[in-house]
């Protein structure tokens, strides 16, 4: 259980986990919105998104509307991994609570 959490290096980072948690209910979001919500620099966000994209958790798309925009979309794999990661985290917390009660 603890191993599951530490082996997932992509979601083990608080910024990347925050990105995924923000994307989960929305499906997709603009780069600029993520940058504003997370209060991080464009370079920092780009670095985290590339890691998530490499893992197959998000897709980064460039679109041209009135101006060029970058859209980040969560993949099915990404949604499943977030769910799995959160379940493992919940189980770990529950087990820690049981240890503390003894």
N, C-alpha and C positions, 0 to 999 in steps of 0.2 A: 504494500500500500504506500508506504513512504517512498519506496523505490520508484513507483509510478510517477510521483510528483517530481522527484529530482531528476528522473531520466528525461522528462519532457522539458528540455532546455528552452524551447520557444515560449511556452506558457509559464515557465518558472520565473520569468522576468516580469516585474510589476507593470511596466509600461506596455509590454506586449499583451499581457493578460487584460489590462484595461482596454486596449484597442479591441480585443476580441469580445469582451463583455459589452462594449459600446455597440459593436457591430451586430451581435447576436439578435437582438430584437428588431433591428432596423434592416438588416440584410445588406445594405450598402450605404456609403457615406462619402462626402467630398473630403479630399485631403485637407483643405483649409479648415473645415469644421472639426476634424479630428485634432488638428494642430491647436486650434483655439480651445477646445474642450480639455485637452491634456496639458495645455500650457507648455509645449515644448517647441524647439526650433524645427524648421523644415528639414534640416539635415539629420537631426536626431530621429524625427518621425520616419523619414525615408529609410534610414538604416534599420529601424525596427520592422517596417513594412516589408523590406526586402527579405529579412529573416523569415517572417511569416509566409511570404510568397514562396520562398524556397521550400518550406515545409509543406506547401500545398494548402495552407489554411485560408489564404486570401488570394484574390485576383486583383491586380492593379491595372486599370484601364484608363487610357487617355481619350478624352472626348473633346470634340470641337463643337461648341454651340455658339453663343455670342462671343466667347473667348475660350481658349484651351482650359480644360479642367481635368483633374485627376480624380477618378472614382475608385474607391476601395470596396470590394465586394467579398463577403464571407463565402467560403465554399462549403459544400456539404461535409467534407472531411473536417474543415475547421469547426463547424458547429458541433459535430460529433465529438471532436477532441476536447472542446471546451466543456461539454457536458460530462465527459469521462473524467476530465481533470477536476471539475467541481465536485463530482461524486466522491472521488478519491480524497479530496481535501476535506469534505464533510465527514467521511468515515474516519480520517485521521483525527479530526477535532473531537469526534464522539469518543474515540478510543482514548484520547488524552484526558477527556473528562472522566472516563471510567477509572483511569489510573489515579487521578487526583482524588477520587472518592475513596480509595482504599486506604 
